[in-house]
Amino acid sequence: MMNKPIIYLDFDGVINQINPFGIPRTSTGGEYPIDVVKVADTPEGRYRCRWNRSLADGLYALRDRAELKWLSTWQPFTDVLNRLLDWSPTVVETVRWYDADSKNGIWTGKPDHILSRIRFENTEPEPAPIVWVDDEECDYDAYQRILDADPESRILMIRPDCRIGISPRQFELITRFVNDPDGFEEPVTWDVEPSANEVDPDMGVGFRKDH
């Protein structure tokens, strides 16, 4: 039997809808409306977070069919996110992919972790499919590196528009992949929300990497 798919999630720009530089979105529609606004209190500051409850609940509902993992710069504070989202930390694992004190690995750690996991899965008799959702790191370079790793299982890369997070279209794609990874013909599927191309790919790096 195939192992459960693994879903790696960022928070900012994926669940938390952010637009720190106020770049207008020329296209309209196709997004989940913000219906939850809460403040995340961390030792490094307070951050206002905005998301859609049905999206967050829908992602969490996948826990019986997939492994959910945080792969986020919020790594030291995912306990705060879990409380805000009403997610159990025993269900959603936090990947320790960079040194929270020195920040070592923060610029390269995400794709490095995904590639490491692919190499591990390639040694397994039933390699787990992987979903990686990140509004910045799921870029063309990462796509090429993952292709070059010759994954034995199907991989789905999702790049949302950070201003709206995961769109309904992208959530449907994630759900379809979790239900039937082998239904995807390509070894690596890279999906970019069309309006994400309106946003500079470096947008928000300093804003988000500082917390």
Residue frames as a rotation matrix with the C-alpha (Angstrom) as fourth column:
MET 1
0.578 0.816 0.000 0.00
0.816 -0.578 0.000 0.00
0.000 0.000 -1.000 0.00
MET 2
-0.054 -0.570 0.820 1.26
0.483 -0.734 -0.478 3.48
0.874 0.371 0.315 -0.88
ASN 3
-0.543 -0.195 -0.817 2.32
0.827 -0.295 -0.479 5.61
-0.148 -0.935 0.321 2.08
LYS 4
0.535 0.777 -0.331 0.22
0.730 -0.623 -0.282 8.66
-0.426 -0.090 -0.900 2.86
PRO 5
0.276 -0.397 0.875 1.08
0.575 -0.661 -0.482 11.82
0.770 0.636 0.046 0.96
ILE 6
-0.174 -0.411 -0.895 3.06
0.921 -0.389 0.000 14.39
-0.348 -0.824 0.447 2.92
ILE 7
0.561 0.403 0.723 1.86
0.618 -0.785 -0.043 18.01
0.550 0.471 -0.689 2.80
TYR 8
-0.415 -0.738 -0.532 4.44
0.898 -0.426 -0.110 20.69
-0.146 -0.524 0.839 3.64
LEU 9
0.542 0.748 0.383 2.83
0.757 -0.633 0.164 24.04
0.365 0.202 -0.909 4.44
ASP 10
-0.813 -0.540 0.218 4.12
0.413 -0.799 -0.436 27.56
0.409 -0.265 0.873 4.80
PHE 11
-0.160 0.780 -0.605 1.89
0.874 -0.173 -0.454 30.01
-0.459 -0.601 -0.654 6.70
ASP 12
-0.061 0.106 -0.992 2.43
-0.112 -0.989 -0.099 33.57
-0.992 0.105 0.072 5.43
GLY 13
-0.395 -0.041 -0.918 1.13
-0.862 -0.328 0.385 33.90
-0.317 0.944 0.094 1.90
VAL 14
-0.887 0.105 -0.450 -0.33
-0.099 0.908 0.408 30.39
0.451 0.406 -0.794 2.02
ILE 15
-0.166 0.842 -0.513 -2.93
0.956 0.265 0.126 30.44
0.242 -0.469 -0.849 4.79
ASN 16
0.091 0.093 -0.991 -2.25
0.576 -0.817 -0.023 33.94
-0.813 -0.568 -0.128 6.10
GLN 17
0.485 0.156 0.861 -3.15
0.846 -0.331 -0.417 36.43
0.220 0.931 -0.292 3.35
ILE 18
0.164 -0.541 -0.825 -0.51
0.541 -0.650 0.534 39.16
-0.825 -0.534 0.186 3.26
ASN 19
0.494 -0.098 0.864 0.21
0.769 -0.415 -0.487 42.19
0.406 0.905 -0.129 1.11
PRO 20
0.228 -0.430 -0.873 2.90
0.831 -0.382 0.405 44.11
-0.507 -0.818 0.271 3.02
PHE 21
-0.773 -0.600 -0.205 3.76
0.389 -0.705 0.593 46.45
-0.500 0.379 0.778 0.14
GLY 22
-0.053 0.882 -0.468 0.19
-0.066 -0.470 -0.880 47.10
-0.996 -0.016 0.083 -0.98
ILE 23
-0.929 -0.269 -0.255 0.64
-0.274 0.035 0.961 45.79
-0.250 0.962 -0.106 -4.52
PRO 24
-0.045 0.997 -0.060 -2.85
-0.823 -0.072 -0.564 45.81
-0.566 0.024 0.824 -6.06
ARG 25
-0.627 -0.030 0.779 -4.22
0.252 0.938 0.239 42.61
-0.737 0.347 -0.580 -7.57
THR 26
-0.760 0.300 -0.577 -5.52
-0.624 -0.588 0.515 43.38
-0.185 0.751 0.634 -11.06
SER 27
-0.554 0.596 -0.581 -7.54
-0.039 0.679 0.733 40.17
0.832 0.429 -0.353 -11.33
THR 28
-0.461 0.483 0.744 -10.52
-0.887 -0.254 -0.385 39.70
0.003 -0.838 0.546 -9.06
GLY 29
0.654 0.756 0.007 -12.38
-0.753 0.651 0.101 36.69
0.072 -0.071 0.995 -7.75
GLY 30
0.527 -0.402 -0.749 -11.07
-0.081 0.853 -0.515 33.18
0.846 0.332 0.417 -7.32
GLU 31
-0.636 -0.764 0.112 -10.02
-0.187 0.011 -0.982 33.63
0.749 -0.646 -0.149 -3.72
TYR 32
-0.040 0.559 -0.828 -11.23
0.883 0.408 0.233 32.71
0.468 -0.722 -0.510 -0.28
PRO 33
0.375 0.205 0.904 -12.56
-0.089 -0.963 0.255 35.79
0.923 -0.176 -0.343 1.55
ILE 34
-0.788 -0.615 -0.028 -10.90
0.036 -0.001 -0.999 36.72
0.615 -0.788 0.023 4.82
ASP 35
0.335 0.930 0.151 -13.27
-0.161 -0.102 0.982 35.86
0.928 -0.353 0.116 7.65
VAL 36
0.770 -0.193 -0.609 -10.81
0.637 0.290 0.714 35.41
0.039 -0.937 0.346 10.53
VAL 37
0.264 -0.730 0.630 -8.47
-0.119 -0.673 -0.730 38.09
0.957 0.118 -0.265 11.86
LYS 38
0.943 -0.026 -0.332 -6.36
0.327 0.265 0.907 37.25
0.064 -0.964 0.258 14.90
VAL 39
0.538 -0.802 0.261 -3.14
-0.753 -0.596 -0.279 38.48
0.379 -0.047 -0.924 16.48
ALA 40
0.661 -0.450 -0.601 -0.25
0.450 0.878 -0.163 36.06
0.601 -0.163 0.783 16.93
ASP 41
0.789 -0.410 0.457 1.69
-0.610 -0.609 0.507 36.95
0.070 -0.679 -0.731 20.08
THR 42
0.680 -0.654 -0.331 5.30
0.519 0.749 -0.413 35.73
0.518 0.109 0.848 19.93
PRO 43
0.440 -0.602 -0.666 8.46
0.691 -0.247 0.680 36.60
-0.574 -0.759 0.307 21.88
GLU 44
-0.620 -0.731 0.285 9.60
0.729 -0.402 0.554 38.51
-0.290 0.551 0.782 18.78
GLY 45
-0.929 0.314 -0.195 6.46
-0.348 -0.921 0.172 40.61
-0.126 0.228 0.966 18.40
ARG 46
-0.191 0.948 0.255 2.76
0.123 0.281 -0.952 40.67
-0.974 -0.151 -0.170 17.62
TYR 47
-0.971 -0.167 -0.172 1.55
-0.162 -0.071 0.984 39.89
-0.176 0.983 0.042 14.10
ARG 48
-0.065 0.995 -0.080 -1.92
-0.646 -0.103 -0.757 40.38
-0.761 0.002 0.649 12.70
CYS 49
-0.943 -0.235 0.236 -2.96
-0.028 0.762 0.647 37.31
-0.332 0.604 -0.725 10.71
ARG 50
-0.090 0.919 -0.385 -5.86
-0.811 -0.292 -0.507 37.04
-0.578 0.266 0.772 8.27
TRP 51
-0.970 -0.233 -0.066 -7.26
-0.228 0.784 0.578 33.88
-0.083 0.575 -0.814 6.75
ASN 52
-0.119 0.944 -0.309 -10.34
-0.849 0.064 0.524 32.00
0.514 0.325 0.794 5.67
ARG 53
-0.149 0.101 0.984 -11.79
-0.843 0.507 -0.180 29.51
-0.517 -0.856 0.010 8.12
SER 54
0.826 0.535 0.179 -13.08
-0.375 0.757 -0.535 27.06
-0.421 0.375 0.826 5.51
LEU 55
0.532 -0.725 -0.437 -9.63
-0.453 0.192 -0.870 26.86
0.715 0.661 -0.226 3.89
ALA 56
-0.401 -0.721 0.565 -7.88
-0.866 0.098 -0.490 26.25
0.298 -0.686 -0.664 7.22
ASP 57
0.089 0.524 0.847 -10.49
-0.706 0.633 -0.318 23.67
-0.702 -0.570 0.427 8.23
GLY 58
0.905 0.275 -0.324 -10.28
-0.424 0.540 -0.727 22.05
-0.025 0.796 0.605 4.80
LEU 59
0.090 -0.955 -0.284 -6.51
-0.640 0.163 -0.751 21.65
0.763 0.249 -0.596 5.05
TYR 60
-0.518 -0.283 0.807 -6.78
-0.847 0.299 -0.439 20.22
-0.117 -0.911 -0.395 8.56
ALA 61
0.482 0.800 0.358 -9.47
-0.686 0.598 -0.413 17.80
-0.545 -0.047 0.837 7.40
LEU 62
0.583 -0.339 -0.738 -6.87
-0.576 0.469 -0.670 16.20
0.573 0.816 0.078 5.12
ARG 63
-0.120 -0.748 0.652 -5.03
-0.992 0.076 -0.096 14.90
0.022 -0.659 -0.752 8.20
ASP 64
0.348 0.300 0.888 -6.62
-0.439 0.889 -0.129 11.45
-0.829 -0.345 0.441 7.95
ARG 65
0.938 0.058 0.340 -5.42
0.263 0.520 -0.813 11.04
-0.224 0.852 0.473 4.36
ALA 66
0.442 -0.820 0.364 -2.09
0.275 -0.262 -0.925 12.85
0.854 0.509 0.110 4.52
GLU 67
0.091 -0.517 -0.851 0.66
0.985 -0.079 0.154 13.89
-0.147 -0.852 0.502 6.91
LEU 68
0.824 0.200 0.530 0.59
0.291 -0.952 -0.093 17.63
0.486 0.231 -0.843 7.62
LYS 69
0.115 -0.863 -0.493 3.88
0.977 0.007 0.215 19.39
-0.182 -0.506 0.843 8.32
TRP 70
0.929 0.041 -0.368 4.80
0.035 -0.999 -0.023 23.01
-0.369 0.008 -0.930 8.91
LEU 71
-0.003 -0.938 0.348 7.73
0.991 0.044 0.128 24.11
-0.135 0.345 0.929 6.71
SER 72
0.688 0.461 0.561 7.71
0.470 -0.872 0.139 27.76
0.553 0.168 -0.816 7.64
THR 73
-0.402 -0.801 0.444 9.85
0.155 -0.537 -0.829 30.58
0.902 -0.265 0.340 9.01
TRP 74
0.288 0.572 0.768 7.35
-0.783 -0.322 0.533 30.47
0.552 -0.754 0.355 11.86
GLN 75
0.029 -0.317 -0.948 9.22
0.066 0.947 -0.314 27.33
0.997 -0.053 0.048 12.93
PRO 76
-0.891 -0.423 -0.165 9.91
0.164 0.040 -0.986 28.54
0.423 -0.905 0.034 16.52
PHE 77
-0.791 0.608 0.069 6.30
-0.470 -0.533 -0.704 29.68
-0.391 -0.589 0.707 16.95
THR 78
-0.659 0.581 -0.478 4.13
-0.271 0.409 0.871 27.08
0.702 0.704 -0.112 15.25
ASP 79
-0.677 0.461 -0.574 2.60
0.736 0.450 -0.506 26.38
0.025 -0.764 -0.644 18.65
VAL 80
-0.630 0.440 -0.640 1.10
-0.111 -0.867 -0.486 29.87
-0.769 -0.235 0.595 18.35
LEU 81
-0.670 0.368 -0.644 -0.20
-0.724 -0.132 0.677 29.11
0.165 0.920 0.355 14.85
ASN 82
-0.754 0.382 -0.535 -1.70
0.289 0.923 0.252 25.81
0.590 0.036 -0.806 15.97
ARG 83
-0.626 0.541 -0.561 -3.62
0.595 -0.133 -0.792 27.58
-0.504 -0.830 -0.239 18.75
LEU 84
-0.599 0.391 -0.699 -4.87
-0.503 -0.863 -0.052 30.28
-0.623 0.320 0.713 16.38
LEU 85
-0.551 0.322 -0.770 -5.99
-0.734 0.250 0.631 27.72
0.396 0.913 0.099 13.79
ASP 86
0.293 0.580 0.760 -7.25
-0.863 0.503 -0.051 25.20
-0.412 -0.641 0.647 16.36
TRP 87
0.512 -0.272 -0.815 -4.88
-0.433 0.738 -0.518 22.58
0.742 0.618 0.260 14.98
SER 88
0.964 -0.165 0.207 -3.38
-0.102 0.489 0.867 19.88
-0.244 -0.857 0.454 17.19
PRO 89
0.256 -0.946 -0.200 0.45
-0.965 -0.261 -0.003 19.89
-0.050 0.194 -0.980 17.44
THR 90
-0.239 -0.300 0.924 0.29
-0.340 0.917 0.209 16.11
-0.909 -0.264 -0.321 17.76
VAL 91
0.576 0.514 0.636 -1.23
0.452 0.447 -0.772 16.01
-0.681 0.732 0.025 14.27
VAL 92
0.934 -0.239 0.266 0.73
0.102 -0.535 -0.839 18.76
0.343 0.810 -0.475 12.50
GLU 93
0.447 -0.855 -0.264 4.48
0.833 0.290 0.471 18.26
-0.326 -0.430 0.842 12.82
THR 94
0.900 -0.269 -0.344 6.92
-0.319 -0.943 -0.097 21.17
-0.298 0.197 -0.934 12.68
VAL 95
0.674 -0.722 0.155 9.96
0.654 0.485 -0.581 20.62
0.345 0.493 0.799 10.47
ARG 96
0.670 -0.574 -0.471 13.16
0.075 -0.579 0.812 21.95
-0.739 -0.579 -0.344 12.07
TRP 97
0.679 -0.292 0.674 14.81
0.734 0.247 -0.632 23.17
0.018 0.924 0.382 8.92
TYR 98
0.169 -0.697 0.697 16.88
0.152 -0.680 -0.717 26.14
0.974 0.227 -0.009 10.13
ASP 99
-0.459 -0.414 -0.786 18.66
0.848 0.060 -0.526 27.27
0.265 -0.908 0.323 13.30
ALA 100
0.539 0.821 0.188 16.24
0.715 -0.564 0.413 29.63
0.445 -0.088 -0.891 15.01
ASP 101
0.611 -0.375 -0.697 19.05
0.455 -0.554 0.697 31.37
-0.648 -0.743 -0.168 16.93
SER 102
-0.401 -0.887 -0.229 21.70
0.221 -0.336 0.916 31.86
-0.889 0.317 0.331 14.25
LYS 103
0.490 0.693 -0.528 19.22
-0.496 -0.277 -0.823 31.76
-0.717 0.665 0.208 11.33
ASN 104
-0.631 -0.760 -0.156 21.64
-0.610 0.361 0.705 29.38
-0.480 0.540 -0.691 9.63
GLY 105
-0.860 0.253 0.442 19.89
0.424 0.837 0.347 27.63
-0.282 0.486 -0.827 6.77
ILE 106
-0.120 0.918 -0.378 17.00
0.223 -0.346 -0.911 30.08
-0.967 -0.194 -0.164 6.53
TRP 107
-0.050 0.070 -0.996 17.81
-0.784 -0.621 -0.005 31.00
-0.619 0.781 0.086 2.92
THR 108
-0.444 -0.222 -0.868 18.24
-0.808 0.518 0.281 27.49
0.388 0.826 -0.409 1.53
GLY 109
-0.834 -0.074 0.546 16.71
-0.436 0.695 -0.572 25.16
-0.337 -0.715 -0.612 4.10
LYS 110
0.132 0.981 0.145 13.25
-0.621 0.196 -0.759 24.67
-0.773 0.010 0.634 2.62
PRO 111
0.633 0.112 -0.766 14.20
-0.736 0.393 -0.551 23.25
0.239 0.913 0.331 -0.78
ASP 112
-0.483 -0.862 -0.153 17.08
-0.724 0.491 -0.484 21.39
0.492 -0.123 -0.862 0.85
HIS 113
-0.569 0.337 0.750 14.64
-0.542 0.533 -0.650 19.66
-0.619 -0.776 -0.121 3.19
ILE 114
0.550 0.818 -0.169 12.25
-0.650 0.292 -0.702 18.76
-0.524 0.496 0.692 0.37
LEU 115
0.337 -0.500 -0.798 15.11
-0.760 0.355 -0.544 17.31
0.555 0.790 -0.260 -1.68
SER 116
-0.726 -0.591 0.351 16.37
-0.676 0.523 -0.519 15.37
0.123 -0.614 -0.780 1.33
ARG 117
-0.148 0.766 0.626 12.92
-0.541 0.467 -0.699 13.90
-0.828 -0.442 0.345 1.83
ILE 118
0.688 0.368 -0.626 12.69
-0.723 0.269 -0.637 12.96
-0.066 0.890 0.451 -1.85
ARG 119
-0.210 -0.848 -0.486 16.04
-0.757 0.455 -0.468 11.17
0.618 0.270 -0.738 -1.63
PHE 120
-0.737 0.006 0.676 14.78
-0.558 0.559 -0.613 9.29
-0.381 -0.829 -0.409 1.42
GLU 121
0.275 0.942 0.193 11.50
-0.569 0.321 -0.757 8.35
-0.775 0.098 0.624 -0.23
ASN 122
0.388 -0.191 -0.902 13.41
-0.879 0.218 -0.425 7.14
0.278 0.957 -0.084 -3.29
THR 123
-0.706 -0.696 -0.134 14.90
-0.598 0.686 -0.414 4.41
0.380 -0.212 -0.900 -1.08
GLU 124
-0.465 0.617 0.635 11.53
-0.570 0.341 -0.748 3.25
-0.678 -0.710 0.193 0.23
PRO 125
-0.846 0.189 0.498 9.58
0.423 0.806 0.413 0.36
-0.323 0.561 -0.762 -1.33
GLU 126
0.126 0.918 0.376 6.44
0.970 -0.194 0.148 2.54
0.209 0.346 -0.914 -1.35
PRO 127
-0.824 -0.564 -0.053 7.63
0.562 -0.802 -0.202 6.16
0.071 -0.196 0.978 -1.57
ALA 128
-0.015 0.841 -0.540 5.22
0.758 -0.343 -0.555 8.77
-0.652 -0.418 -0.633 -0.25
PRO 129
0.105 0.142 0.984 3.90
0.804 -0.595 0.000 11.44
0.585 0.791 -0.177 -2.63
ILE 130
-0.479 -0.383 -0.790 4.73
0.779 -0.600 -0.182 14.99
-0.404 -0.702 0.586 -1.58
VAL 131
0.527 0.567 0.633 2.80
0.701 -0.711 0.053 18.27
0.480 0.416 -0.772 -1.69
TRP 132
-0.453 -0.675 -0.582 4.81
0.851 -0.521 -0.057 21.44
-0.265 -0.521 0.811 -1.07
VAL 133
0.523 0.703 0.481 2.95
0.762 -0.639 0.105 24.74
0.381 0.312 -0.870 -0.71
ASP 134
-0.063 -0.587 -0.807 4.98
0.719 -0.587 0.371 27.96
-0.692 -0.558 0.459 -0.54
ASP 135
0.855 0.517 -0.021 4.35
0.375 -0.648 -0.663 31.35
-0.357 0.559 -0.748 -2.12
GLU 136
0.595 -0.708 -0.381 8.07
-0.726 -0.676 0.123 32.15
-0.345 0.204 -0.916 -2.48
GLU 137
-0.247 -0.877 0.412 10.15
-0.643 0.467 0.607 29.00
-0.725 -0.115 -0.679 -2.47
CYS 138
0.122 0.344 0.931 8.07
0.475 0.803 -0.359 27.00
-0.871 0.486 -0.066 -4.96
ASP 139
0.385 -0.085 -0.919 9.83
-0.609 -0.772 -0.183 28.70
-0.694 0.630 -0.349 -7.84
TYR 140
0.841 -0.018 -0.541 11.31
-0.490 0.399 -0.775 27.54
0.230 0.917 0.327 -11.13
ASP 141
-0.180 -0.983 -0.045 14.74
-0.810 0.174 -0.560 26.79
0.558 -0.065 -0.827 -9.67
ALA 142
-0.418 0.095 0.903 13.19
-0.725 0.564 -0.395 24.55
-0.547 -0.820 -0.166 -7.00
TYR 143
0.690 0.724 0.016 11.08
-0.522 0.512 -0.682 22.86
-0.502 0.462 0.731 -9.67
GLN 144
0.543 -0.557 -0.628 14.18
-0.601 0.265 -0.754 22.08
0.587 0.787 -0.191 -11.73
ARG 145
-0.506 -0.759 0.408 16.09
-0.828 0.295 -0.478 20.78
0.242 -0.580 -0.778 -8.71
ILE 146
-0.062 0.572 0.818 13.20
-0.626 0.616 -0.478 18.49
-0.777 -0.542 0.320 -7.80
LEU 147
0.859 0.327 -0.394 12.94
-0.507 0.427 -0.749 17.23
-0.077 0.843 0.532 -11.38
ASP 148
0.140 -0.916 -0.377 16.68
-0.717 0.169 -0.677 16.53
0.683 0.365 -0.633 -11.37
ALA 149
-0.442 -0.260 0.858 16.25
-0.856 0.407 -0.318 14.48
-0.267 -0.875 -0.403 -8.18
ASP 150
-0.566 0.251 -0.785 14.21
-0.465 0.689 0.556 12.01
0.680 0.680 -0.273 -10.25
PRO 151
-0.484 0.399 0.779 11.53
-0.822 0.099 -0.561 11.40
-0.301 -0.911 0.280 -7.60
GLU 152
-0.985 0.112 -0.127 10.05
0.072 0.956 0.285 7.91
0.154 0.271 -0.950 -7.45
SER 153
-0.264 0.939 -0.218 6.71
0.874 0.138 -0.466 9.27
-0.408 -0.314 -0.857 -6.24
ARG 154
0.154 0.419 0.895 4.52
0.758 -0.631 0.165 12.07
0.634 0.653 -0.415 -7.56
ILE 155
-0.607 -0.364 -0.706 5.31
0.712 -0.644 -0.280 15.60
-0.353 -0.673 0.651 -6.39
LEU 156
0.367 0.719 0.591 2.92
0.813 -0.556 0.171 18.58
0.452 0.418 -0.788 -6.37
MET 157
-0.717 -0.569 -0.403 4.36
0.678 -0.703 -0.216 22.07
-0.160 -0.428 0.889 -5.96
ILE 158
0.385 0.888 0.251 1.85
0.884 -0.433 0.178 24.84
0.267 0.154 -0.951 -5.24
ARG 159
-0.803 -0.572 -0.168 2.78
0.596 -0.781 -0.185 28.51
-0.025 -0.249 0.968 -5.41
PRO 160
0.288 0.948 -0.138 -0.08
0.940 -0.307 -0.149 30.75
-0.184 -0.087 -0.979 -4.26
ASP 161
-0.056 -0.141 0.988 -0.44
0.240 -0.963 -0.124 34.47
0.969 0.230 0.087 -4.72
CYS 162
-0.750 -0.346 -0.564 0.60
0.584 0.053 -0.810 35.67
0.310 -0.937 0.162 -1.24
ARG 163
-0.869 0.421 0.259 -2.15
-0.460 -0.881 -0.112 38.29
0.181 -0.216 0.959 -1.29
ILE 164
0.153 0.986 -0.068 -4.89
-0.904 0.167 0.394 35.64
0.400 0.002 0.917 -1.34
GLY 165
-0.308 -0.324 0.894 -3.10
-0.700 0.714 0.017 32.52
-0.644 -0.621 -0.447 -0.13
ILE 166
-0.900 0.036 0.434 -4.20
0.238 0.875 0.422 29.14
-0.364 0.484 -0.796 -1.45
SER 167
-0.584 0.726 -0.364 -7.01
-0.812 -0.512 0.281 29.70
0.018 0.459 0.888 -3.93
PRO 168
0.295 0.764 0.573 -10.09
-0.633 0.606 -0.481 27.45
-0.715 -0.221 0.663 -4.18
ARG 169
0.781 -0.061 -0.622 -8.68
-0.544 0.424 -0.724 26.15
0.308 0.904 0.298 -7.47
GLN 170
-0.229 -0.961 -0.156 -5.39
-0.653 0.270 -0.708 25.25
0.722 -0.060 -0.689 -5.82
PHE 171
-0.416 0.138 0.899 -7.10
-0.810 0.393 -0.435 23.65
-0.413 -0.909 -0.052 -2.82
GLU 172
0.717 0.696 0.035 -9.10
-0.575 0.620 -0.534 21.47
-0.393 0.362 0.845 -5.20
LEU 173
0.466 -0.643 -0.607 -5.83
-0.532 0.344 -0.773 20.48
0.707 0.684 -0.182 -6.88
ILE 174
-0.554 -0.664 0.502 -4.27
-0.787 0.221 -0.576 19.58
0.272 -0.714 -0.645 -3.52
THR 175
0.001 0.657 0.754 -7.31
-0.747 0.502 -0.437 17.51
-0.665 -0.563 0.491 -2.54
ARG 176
0.853 0.323 -0.410 -7.34
-0.521 0.551 -0.652 15.71
0.015 0.770 0.638 -5.88
PHE 177
0.035 -0.935 -0.352 -3.64
-0.623 0.255 -0.739 14.92
0.781 0.245 -0.574 -5.53
VAL 178
-0.547 -0.203 0.812 -4.06
-0.822 0.313 -0.475 13.58
-0.158 -0.928 -0.338 -1.99
ASN 179
0.353 0.811 0.467 -6.91
-0.631 0.575 -0.521 11.35
-0.691 -0.111 0.715 -3.15
ASP 180
0.846 -0.017 0.534 -5.16
0.357 0.760 -0.542 10.06
-0.397 0.649 0.649 -6.27
PRO 181
0.229 -0.834 -0.502 -1.47
-0.379 -0.551 0.743 10.99
-0.896 0.020 -0.443 -6.72
ASP 182
-0.568 -0.498 0.656 -1.06
0.321 0.599 0.733 8.50
-0.758 0.627 -0.181 -9.55
GLY 183
0.454 0.797 0.398 -3.80
0.771 -0.128 -0.624 10.34
-0.446 0.590 -0.673 -11.42
PHE 184
0.701 -0.335 -0.629 -1.19
-0.405 -0.914 0.036 13.04
-0.587 0.230 -0.776 -12.13
GLU 185
0.961 -0.252 0.117 0.75
0.247 0.585 -0.773 12.13
0.126 0.771 0.624 -15.26
GLU 186
0.390 -0.866 0.313 3.86
-0.264 -0.431 -0.863 14.22
0.882 0.254 -0.396 -14.67
PRO 187
-0.014 -0.466 -0.885 6.38
0.776 0.553 -0.303 13.18
0.631 -0.691 0.354 -12.00
VAL 188
-0.644 -0.174 -0.745 6.43
0.633 -0.668 -0.392 16.79
-0.429 -0.724 0.540 -10.77
THR 189
0.168 0.751 0.639 3.45
0.852 -0.436 0.288 19.13
0.495 0.496 -0.713 -11.16
TRP 190
-0.751 -0.430 -0.501 4.21
0.610 -0.743 -0.275 22.81
-0.254 -0.512 0.820 -10.54
ASP 191
0.163 0.894 0.417 1.15
0.903 -0.306 0.302 25.02
0.398 0.327 -0.857 -10.18
VAL 192
-0.874 -0.401 -0.274 1.45
0.469 -0.842 -0.266 28.80
-0.124 -0.361 0.924 -9.95
GLU 193
0.184 0.934 -0.308 -1.61
0.733 -0.338 -0.590 30.92
-0.655 -0.117 -0.746 -9.22
PRO 194
0.199 -0.137 0.970 -1.86
0.918 -0.320 -0.234 33.18
0.342 0.937 0.062 -12.30
SER 195
0.842 0.185 0.506 -2.08
0.084 -0.973 0.217 36.41
0.532 -0.140 -0.835 -10.30
ALA 196
0.708 -0.656 -0.260 1.12
0.435 0.116 0.893 35.48
-0.556 -0.746 0.368 -8.41
ASN 197
-0.028 -0.743 0.669 3.02
0.999 -0.043 -0.006 36.70
0.033 0.668 0.743 -11.45
GLU 198
0.600 0.269 0.754 1.90
0.288 -0.951 0.110 40.23
0.747 0.151 -0.648 -10.57
VAL 199
0.964 -0.220 0.148 4.01
-0.210 -0.295 0.932 40.00
-0.161 -0.930 -0.331 -7.42
ASP 200
0.210 -0.966 -0.153 7.79
-0.821 -0.089 -0.564 40.34
0.531 0.244 -0.811 -7.37
PRO 201
0.503 0.014 -0.864 9.16
0.153 0.983 0.104 36.91
0.851 -0.184 0.492 -6.36
ASP 202
-0.563 -0.757 -0.332 11.31
0.518 -0.010 -0.855 38.59
0.644 -0.653 0.397 -3.70
MET 203
-0.080 0.612 0.787 8.35
-0.401 -0.743 0.537 40.42
0.913 -0.273 0.304 -2.22
GLY 204
0.715 0.536 0.450 8.22
-0.566 0.065 0.822 40.19
0.411 -0.842 0.349 1.53
VAL 205
0.299 -0.632 -0.715 11.46
0.348 0.770 -0.535 38.25
0.889 -0.089 0.450 2.05
GLY 206
-0.743 -0.620 0.252 12.73
0.028 -0.405 -0.914 40.61
0.668 -0.672 0.318 4.71
PHE 207
-0.180 0.785 0.593 9.24
-0.863 -0.415 0.287 41.07
0.472 -0.461 0.752 6.11
ARG 208
0.778 0.605 -0.173 8.76
-0.483 0.750 0.451 37.36
0.402 -0.267 0.876 6.69
LYS 209
0.298 -0.718 -0.628 12.26
0.361 0.694 -0.623 36.04
0.884 -0.041 0.466 7.29
ASP 210
-0.565 -0.516 0.644 12.59
-0.339 -0.567 -0.751 38.33
0.752 -0.642 0.145 10.29
HIS 211
-0.238 0.490 0.839 9.94
-0.954 0.045 -0.296 36.41
-0.182 -0.871 0.457 12.27
